[in-house]
Amino acid sequence: MGIAKRNDWKTEPMPSAFTNITVEKPYSQEEFDRIAAGVIPEQMEDKWFIFYEAPWLYLHRSWTGFCIFKVRFEVVGESLKIAEVYVNRDPTQQLNTDDERDASLLGILLDSRAKRDVQNQMLGDIKGQSSN
């Protein structure tokens, strides 16, 4: 499969109701290249459409086209780190308003694309949710 481009799927712009969150994660160039290649949904179960237009990575819900995350990366030494993250806060598009939950979800999505092991992250998130 090729590199995802904006026109490969329906997309809506990030609404004016958004917030900034902090996510501190470095990625190697190889991992970033996998992330930047994006995701084009192939079946109904694929929940995300992801594409990169420098300097922003866009993460859209596949069914609605709503932009949930915009992520800007910057080069630091031999790696790339997340410099800025916008998260959709329009209540008609995104019900979650928990910054930590959004940071965790974004981390899992990016690490999955980078081919990192996300099983331990997901188990930690599930355990954290069950204690609330």
C-alpha positions in Angstrom: 0.0 0.0 0.0 1.3 3.5 -0.8 1.6 6.6 1.2 -1.7 8.1 2.4 -2.7 11.5 1.0 -5.4 13.9 2.1 -7.5 13.1 -1.0 -7.5 9.4 -0.3 -10.4 9.8 2.2 -13.1 12.2 3.3 -11.7 14.7 5.8 -13.1 17.6 7.8 -10.8 20.4 9.1 -9.8 20.7 12.7 -12.6 22.7 14.3 -12.0 26.0 16.1 -12.8 24.2 19.3 -9.6 22.4 20.1 -7.0 22.3 22.8 -3.2 21.7 23.0 -1.9 18.7 24.9 1.6 17.6 25.7 2.9 14.3 24.5 6.6 13.6 24.9 7.7 10.8 22.7 10.8 10.6 20.6 10.9 8.5 17.4 13.7 7.3 15.2 13.7 8.4 11.6 12.7 4.9 10.6 9.8 4.9 13.0 8.7 8.4 11.9 8.8 7.3 8.2 6.3 4.5 9.1 4.1 7.0 11.0 4.2 9.5 8.1 3.2 6.9 5.6 -0.2 7.1 7.2 -3.2 4.8 7.1 -5.9 4.4 4.5 -8.9 2.4 5.9 -9.5 -0.9 4.1 -12.5 -2.2 6.0 -15.3 -1.0 8.4 -13.2 -1.9 11.5 -10.4 0.5 10.5 -11.3 3.5 12.6 -8.6 5.9 11.5 -7.5 7.7 8.4 -4.0 9.2 8.9 -1.9 11.2 6.6 1.1 13.5 6.8 1.5 17.0 5.2 4.7 18.5 6.5 5.0 19.6 9.2 1.6 18.1 10.4 0.3 14.6 10.9 -3.5 14.5 10.7 -5.5 11.7 12.4 -9.2 11.6 11.3 -12.0 9.2 12.3 -12.6 7.1 9.2 -16.4 7.0 9.4 -17.0 10.7 9.9 -13.9 12.3 8.5 -13.6 14.4 11.7 -10.0 15.5 12.5 -9.3 14.4 16.1 -5.6 15.0 16.3 -3.0 17.3 14.5 0.5 16.5 15.5 3.6 18.5 14.6 7.1 16.8 14.8 10.5 18.4 14.9 14.0 17.0 14.5 16.1 16.8 17.6 19.5 15.3 17.1 19.1 11.9 15.5 15.4 11.5 16.3 12.0 13.3 15.8 9.9 14.4 18.7 6.4 15.6 19.1 6.5 19.4 19.2 2.8 20.2 19.3 -0.5 18.4 19.5 -4.0 19.8 18.8 -7.0 17.8 20.0 -10.6 18.3 18.8 -12.9 19.6 21.5 -16.0 20.2 19.5 -18.7 18.3 21.5 -20.6 17.5 18.3 -17.5 15.7 16.9 -15.6 14.4 19.9 -17.1 13.5 23.3 -13.9 12.9 25.2 -12.4 15.9 27.0 -9.8 14.1 29.1 -6.3 15.3 28.1 -4.6 12.3 29.6 -6.9 9.8 27.8 -6.3 11.6 24.5 -2.5 11.6 25.1 -2.6 7.9 25.8 -4.7 7.2 22.7 -2.5 9.2 20.5 0.6 7.5 21.9 -0.9 4.1 21.2 -1.9 5.1 17.6 1.6 6.5 16.9 3.5 3.7 18.5 1.4 1.2 16.6 2.3 2.9 13.3 5.9 3.0 14.4 5.8 -0.8 14.9 6.4 -0.5 18.7 4.8 -2.9 21.1 1.6 -1.3 22.3 0.2 -4.3 24.2 1.7 -3.2 27.5 0.5 0.4 27.0 -3.1 -0.9 26.3 -3.0 -3.1 29.4 -1.8 -0.2 31.5 -4.6 2.0 30.1 -7.2 -0.7 30.8 -6.0 -1.2 34.4 -5.9 2.6 34.9 -9.5 2.9 33.7 -10.8 0.0 35.9 -9.5 1.8 39.0 -11.5 4.9 38.4 
